Amino acid sequence: MSEVKFNVEHINLHYGNFHALKDINMKIYANEITAFIGPSGCGKSTFLKSLNRMNDFVEDCVIDGKIEMDGVDIYKDMDGISLRHEVGMVFQQPNPFPKSVYDNVAYGPRIFGIKKKAELDEIVERSLRQAAIWDELKDRLNKSALGLSGGQQQRLCIARTLAVQPKVILMDEPTSALDPISTNKIEDLAVELKKDYTIVMVTHNMQQAARISDKTAFFLLGEMVEYGSTPELFADPQDERTERYITGRFG
Ligand SMILES: Nc1ncnc2c1ncn2[C@@H]1O[C@H](COP(=O)(O)OP(=O)(O)OP(=O)(O)O)[C@@H](O)[C@H]1O
């Protein structure tokens, strides 16, 4: 059994009067892919963003309970900036900066004070290799990232996240804007990256969760209904609501 990366206890989150997360308790394990599934609006993204305190930026958002990463309370004993250095995020729509490929990847390291060209060159190459896109981009490092295909942009965004050497990568529906070939590449990449990182992924695509995740959590109306090993959850769901959702008989 791998080590616990996040320990989540009694998380309740409100947007104003709206109770968006209801008493979430779970452990997320290192070097695994954990998938969050569930119908639209059930709180998957909200919970994902609570793991790197992106909700700090949402007015009227109040969170109670405890989330520990490697045993440290991320709300009490860490600041948001250091936390997000360690817990990177990739979004649904690839969002490269309107800069060159090189400057996109070097952006984070430069913010953290790395100035030497040789060092930045090394980080850019390493990150693009890890994101399985070095061969495609090595001759266009100085070209605008906006000229890349959607799938290439998403792998570039993953490289940008990797460049600051996080421990965890949160992915919020990272393939929903991509074609099947690009989706495949991102899925293969996620499986490769879990050797070195912990990956938590929101997906609308149950086949994707079944294909690549080690554990799956099913959310419904702000509750985490069921959580367990992916093959078991799909083959033998314990809760009737999970079964209805995964067999497409929901609503
Ligand atoms: N900033 C916000 N202010 C108020 N309510 C919000 C905010 N963000 C999300 N919500 C509400 O919280 C609930 C959960 O939203 P969330 O985006 O976490 O769901 P989700 O399961 O990720 O949905 P989807 O699959 O459609 O992305 C929804 O009812 C949503 O309208």
The ligand as an ORCA input file, in Angstrom:
! r2SCAN-3c Opt
* xyz 0 1
  N     -17.830     30.294     -7.077
  C     -18.995     29.721     -6.820
  N     -19.975     30.408     -6.200
  C     -21.176     29.831     -5.919
  N     -21.481     28.547     -6.215
  C     -20.545     27.823     -6.833
  C     -19.262     28.358     -7.171
  N     -18.531     27.373     -7.785
  C     -19.335     26.292     -7.832
  N     -20.536     26.558     -7.260
  C     -21.649     25.611     -7.101
  O     -21.194     24.498     -6.336
  C     -21.726     23.280     -6.869
  C     -20.578     22.350     -7.222
  O     -19.866     22.885     -8.326
  P     -18.580     22.162     -8.928
  O     -18.076     23.006    -10.043
  O     -17.670     21.804     -7.843
  O     -19.247     20.832     -9.495
  P     -18.667     19.737    -10.479
  O     -19.124     18.443     -9.938
  O     -17.222     19.923    -10.663
  O     -19.441     20.079    -11.802
  P     -18.997     19.947    -13.345
  O     -18.822     18.485    -13.560
  O     -20.153     20.521    -14.090
  O     -17.734     20.736    -13.504
  C     -22.588     23.660     -8.075
  O     -23.927     23.727     -7.648
  C     -22.080     25.040     -8.445
  O     -23.109     25.819     -9.017
*
